[in-house]
Amino acid sequence: MRQMNPLRVDTIAEAEGEVLEVGFGTGLNLSYYGPSVKTLVGLDPLDVANVASVQSRIGSAPFPIERRALSADGGLPFDAGRFDTVVTTWTLCSIPEVDRALREMRRVLRHGGRYVFIEHGRAEAEGTARWQDRVNPLWNRLCDGCNINRKIDQLVEEGGFELRSLDRFRARGPGIVAQMYRGVATRSA
Ligand SMILES: C[S@@+](CC[C@H](N)C(=O)[O-])C[C@H]1O[C@@H](n2cnc3c(N)ncnc32)[C@H](O)[C@@H]1O
């Protein structure tokens, strides 16, 4: 994931206030948050409590961080409107019930708050998308449930968000896994 770090810069800079990061992983986004972040809840089913590098990243952050070892599609234990910003980076591909997770992320985001994301997903070019469909079953088994053919923008909108900006571009690497969606969304009415 480290080669993706330059792509985190602009995305994470959009976060402010009370932040929920879904798919916190090993905390690779932490050093990109700006001074307007007050607190962060990092949610991920992965248990990293004993990983020294993660604890060091958490310890160096200039704001309090709470780790919750939970799956985002199981119902989030937070009040409606609790967060100013929800963040995901390279995570929507792996959440089994991604539609449910997005509806929960919308519920806990305050009105006027922002959902910021950078994700990989389905290609616009039909030929590449067909390859993604062919390869996805094997890829999913080999790569911890990752899906390479999800239409991220459609999923976000169906989850009850309105896209304020969306960049589509190709990152480095094989075409089937390099189709990027970077965006900012708000709760739809
Ligand atoms: C490719 S990693 C990305 C990690 C991190 N966001 C980053 O940018 O480095 C995908 C992350 O999604 C997490 N994940 C998978 N299923 C999830 C779920 N149901 N709810 C929340 N996070 C999940 C994984 O544990 C993993 O940490």
The ligand as a Gaussian input file, in Angstrom:
#p B3LYP/6-31G(d) Opt

LIG

0 1
 C       -6.465000      -2.734000       1.475000
 S       -6.691000      -2.469000       3.169000
 C       -6.640000      -0.696000       3.293000
 C       -6.290000      -0.222000       4.648000
 C       -6.211000       1.290000       4.836000
 N       -7.494000       1.910000       4.634000
 C       -5.178000       1.911000       3.936000
 O       -5.509000       2.765000       3.115000
 O       -4.003000       1.552000       4.068000
 C       -8.443000      -2.823000       3.398000
 C       -8.872000      -2.688000       4.830000
 O      -10.277000      -2.892000       4.903000
 C      -10.541000      -3.616000       6.090000
 N      -11.862000      -4.239000       6.046000
 C      -12.200000      -5.391000       5.420000
 N      -13.482000      -5.685000       5.664000
 C      -13.963000      -4.712000       6.466000
 C      -15.213000      -4.485000       7.074000
 N      -16.232000      -5.344000       6.902000
 N      -15.378000      -3.378000       7.842000
 C      -14.334000      -2.507000       8.010000
 N      -13.122000      -2.676000       7.456000
 C      -12.933000      -3.777000       6.697000
 C       -9.395000      -4.621000       6.141000
 O       -9.230000      -5.216000       7.417000
 C       -8.234000      -3.757000       5.736000
 O       -7.612000      -3.135000       6.839000

